[in-house]
């Protein structure tokens, strides 16, 4: 992974407009970098992902009429992390605090 990231940084020192995941052949061909094998792995703690307007991807900011497809529901409660609603609540409180501090 380090070798791959170094290759991308050397080729695009100021970043690439449409980067993507390592191991996705379509992404790596588009970027003109070495195509890598991808691996599937499992962790002890599940991954959580919140789709929101403050995400790193600017796609939905550049195209406000686009909407995200609803993700596949995997779990309501996740071991180690807890309830999905509680996780979203923590994120939303952080956003609210950030907005308040920016206005002060």
Secondary structure, 3 states (H helix, E strand, C coil): CHHHHHHHHHHCCCCCCCCCCCCCHHHHHHHCCCCCCCCCCCCCCCCCCCCCCCCCCCHHHHCCCCCCCCCCCCCCEECCCEEHHHHHHHHHHHHHHHHHHHHC
